[in-house]
């Protein structure tokens, strides 16, 4: 029973990390209806920038904060110079452009930082405690707390502020939002900035969690998050969070605890196929 609870805690932590990575992709799709595959490259850049700034300053807060600012600017740059000129074309054209950007950023990271794995040895300032004889490490505590804080802030922004109201208006109909006096292009840019900043947090957190950063660390998350937003419901942020948590728990319990002979990364795509067959709108999506 103790092993089961430990695996469950690890699964929730993994699902929380998936949720942080998937949030930006769900936000962008909800507004522009494009698959922002390059979001995984921003997540990789966030890990590298966080690591380098941490080594330069010795402060994890400065490292993560600087990574968030850098990735927010990078996300806005991708939106302005890649997606915006391609919106007049069919949806598969921005998708191809997004994949090209992801591959280009991966190669740039390889050229700048080298192809080797870099260690991210940082101590997260969170407590370690025990529940019924089970030790919850400071790293797990950090993952839970940071994910909860990000989700709470995102919920507040999207539900309780004028920015959130404008984001919902732009996601429903950009021309009508423009006619009502909303600067839709600014709202889209802010959405990219918020999603990219969250990706930077996820990248730094994953780098610390696994103690490694490398150029292709975003390759599997790129396609796994695509599966997750389909399972959760395209454009549904709550659906993406629920799907991420369920996947993290399922991977840990089924693969790590029950020893089911399946590749860990296969579960997300099995879930996506099942959803497309029996509930095409996703868990929390609308028809």
ABEGO torsion letter per residue (X at the ends): XAAAAAAAAAAAAAAAAAAAAAAAAAAAAAAAGBBBAAAAAAAAAAAAAAAAAAAAAGBAAAAAAAAAAAAAAAAAAAAAAAAAAAAABBAAAAAAAAAAAAAAAAAAAAAAAEABBBBBBBBBBBBBBBBGGBBBBAAAAAAAAAAAAAAAAAAAAAAABAAAAAAAAAAABAAAAAAAGBBAAAAAAAAAAAAAAAAAAAAAAAAAAAGBBBAAAAAAAAAAAAAAAAAAEBGBAAAAAAAAAAAAAAAAAAAAAAGBBBBAAAAAAAAAAAAAAABAAEAABBX
